[in-house]
Amino acid sequence: MSGPLSSEPAVGTPVELRFTKYDGSPHWEYDLIVLGTDAHGLWLGGRPGDVCRRIGRTIEPGVHWVTLVPAAGAWIATFNEPGGPLGAGTYVDLTDPPTWQAVQTARGAGLRMRCADLDLDVVRRFTGECYIDDEDEFADHQVRFGYPSELVATTRATADRLFAEVCAGSEPFGSVGPAWLQRCRALNRDGWPAAHP
């Protein structure tokens, strides 16, 4: 059975992130490890050599990145190191609320997080430029997938609020995300936490 995350996972726990679209079709997926938690939520880490994949496309970031699954809210935020193929330092996916399931991963006993990607993304590029991406896809999928009107209104309002927060550098989009990114780099340098057997 899957549902909300019921307890705080240990540092080093492997986590499979599995995004779908609203109709359940597969979207992006990638595997991270638990770095820890704070007041903002659960922080997961990726390192050079890890990959992000979806049907027809694979990205090898080649850098460290951290992903925040917030303690409350229907969105997932990723903070990237510069130097990879991605131009965004901060990238926030609007989603439905994530669900969790205990699974056996390639790295050992861990967790799988699933959520539906709802198209809109809040982006802050390394240049400082901020924008909301995929407005056209959001409009198209409202019709194609039959998004409920309440979901449309909530997702739109959340995107607008996050856009203001990301542009203003409100936490965790100010110093908190980069601090976790530094922690991810240090863990990788000093010894990536071992997965559970």
C-alpha positions in Angstrom: 0.0 0.0 0.0 1.2 3.5 -0.7 0.3 6.7 1.1 2.0 9.7 2.9 5.4 9.3 4.4 4.8 8.0 7.9 8.2 8.3 9.5 11.5 10.0 8.8 13.8 7.8 6.7 17.4 7.4 7.7 20.2 9.2 5.9 21.4 7.1 3.0 18.0 5.4 2.4 17.7 5.0 -1.4 14.6 6.7 -3.0 13.1 6.0 -6.4 11.3 9.1 -7.7 8.7 8.1 -10.2 6.7 10.9 -11.9 3.7 10.2 -14.1 1.4 12.4 -16.1 -2.2 12.9 -14.8 -3.4 9.9 -16.9 -0.8 7.6 -15.2 1.5 7.4 -18.2 5.2 7.4 -17.2 7.2 10.6 -17.1 10.6 11.4 -15.5 12.2 9.0 -13.1 15.5 9.0 -11.2 17.0 7.5 -8.1 18.4 9.5 -5.2 19.3 9.0 -1.5 18.0 10.6 1.7 20.2 13.5 2.9 18.0 14.5 5.8 15.0 16.5 6.8 14.4 20.0 8.1 11.4 22.3 8.7 10.9 22.5 4.9 10.6 18.7 4.3 12.7 15.8 3.1 15.9 16.4 1.2 17.3 13.9 -1.4 20.6 14.0 -3.1 22.0 13.1 -6.5 25.6 13.1 -7.7 27.7 13.0 -10.9 27.0 9.7 -12.6 23.4 9.5 -11.7 20.9 9.8 -14.5 17.4 11.2 -15.1 15.3 9.3 -17.7 11.9 9.3 -19.4 10.7 7.6 -22.5 12.8 8.8 -25.4 15.2 10.9 -23.3 18.0 10.5 -20.8 19.9 13.3 -19.0 23.2 12.9 -17.2 23.4 16.0 -15.1 27.1 15.4 -14.4 26.8 17.5 -11.2 25.4 17.3 -7.7 21.7 18.2 -7.2 19.3 18.1 -4.3 15.5 17.6 -4.4 13.1 18.8 -1.8 9.9 16.9 -1.1 8.1 19.5 1.0 6.5 18.6 4.3 3.3 20.1 3.0 2.3 21.1 -0.5 1.9 19.6 -4.0 5.3 20.4 -5.6 8.8 19.1 -5.8 11.8 21.4 -5.9 15.3 20.7 -7.3 18.4 22.7 -6.8 21.2 22.1 -9.4 24.9 22.8 -9.3 26.2 24.8 -12.2 28.3 23.2 -14.9 25.8 20.5 -16.1 23.6 20.6 -19.2 20.7 22.3 -17.3 20.5 26.1 -17.2 18.3 26.2 -14.1 19.6 26.5 -10.6 16.1 26.1 -9.2 13.4 24.0 -10.8 10.0 23.5 -9.1 7.6 20.9 -10.6 3.9 21.4 -9.8 2.5 18.0 -8.9 -0.3 16.3 -7.0 0.5 15.2 -3.4 3.2 12.5 -3.5 2.7 9.0 -2.1 5.3 6.7 -0.7 5.9 3.0 -0.7 8.6 0.8 0.8 10.4 -1.1 -2.0 13.5 -3.1 -2.7 15.6 -0.8 -4.9 18.8 -1.5 -6.9 20.7 0.1 -4.0 18.9 -1.9 -1.3 15.8 -1.5 0.9 14.3 1.9 0.3 11.3 4.0 -0.8 9.5 4.8 -3.9 7.8 8.2 -4.3 5.1 8.7 -6.9 3.4 11.8 -8.0 1.7 13.2 -11.1 3.4 16.0 -12.9 0.9 18.8 -13.5 2.9 20.6 -16.3 3.7 24.0 -14.7 7.2 24.5 -13.6 8.7 27.5 -11.7 12.3 28.1 -13.0 15.1 30.3 -11.8 18.0 30.1 -14.2 21.6 30.6 -13.1 21.4 34.0 -14.7 18.7 35.0 -12.1 15.9 35.0 -14.7 12.6 33.6 -13.2 9.6 32.3 -15.2 6.8 29.8 -15.2 7.3 27.2 -17.8 4.9 24.9 -19.8 1.8 27.2 -19.7 0.8 25.8 -23.1 1.1 22.2 -21.9 -1.0 23.0 -18.8 -3.7 24.5 -21.0 -3.6 21.5 -23.4 -3.7 18.9 -20.7 -6.6 20.5 -18.9 -8.7 19.4 -21.9 -6.9 16.2 -22.9 -6.7 14.7 -19.4 -9.8 16.4 -18.0 -8.2 18.1 -15.1 -10.9 19.0 -12.5 -11.5 22.7 -12.2 -10.5 22.7 -8.5 -7.1 21.1 -9.5 -6.6 23.7 -12.2 -7.3 26.6 -9.8 -5.1 25.1 -7.0 -2.2 24.4 -9.3 -2.4 27.8 -10.9 -2.5 29.5 -7.5 0.4 27.4 -6.2 2.5 28.2 -9.2 1.9 31.9 -8.9 2.8 31.8 -5.2 6.0 29.7 -5.7 7.0 32.0 -8.6 6.9 35.0 -6.2 8.8 33.1 -3.5 11.5 31.8 -5.9 12.0 35.2 -7.5 12.3 36.8 -4.0 14.6 34.1 -2.7 12.2 33.2 0.1 13.2 30.1 1.9 13.9 27.4 1.0 14.7 29.1 -2.3 17.3 31.5 -0.7 20.2 30.0 1.3 18.5 26.7 2.4 18.6 24.9 -0.9 22.3 25.8 -1.6 23.2 24.7 1.9 21.7 21.3 1.3 23.6 21.2 -2.0 26.8 21.9 -0.2 26.0 19.0 2.2 25.3 16.7 -0.8 28.8 17.6 -2.2 30.5 17.0 1.2 28.7 13.6 1.6 29.8 12.5 -1.8 33.4 13.7 -1.1 33.6 12.1 2.3 31.7 8.9 1.5 28.3 8.5 0.0 26.0 7.1 2.7 25.6 3.3 2.3 22.2 1.9 1.4 20.5 -0.5 3.7 20.9 -4.2 2.9 
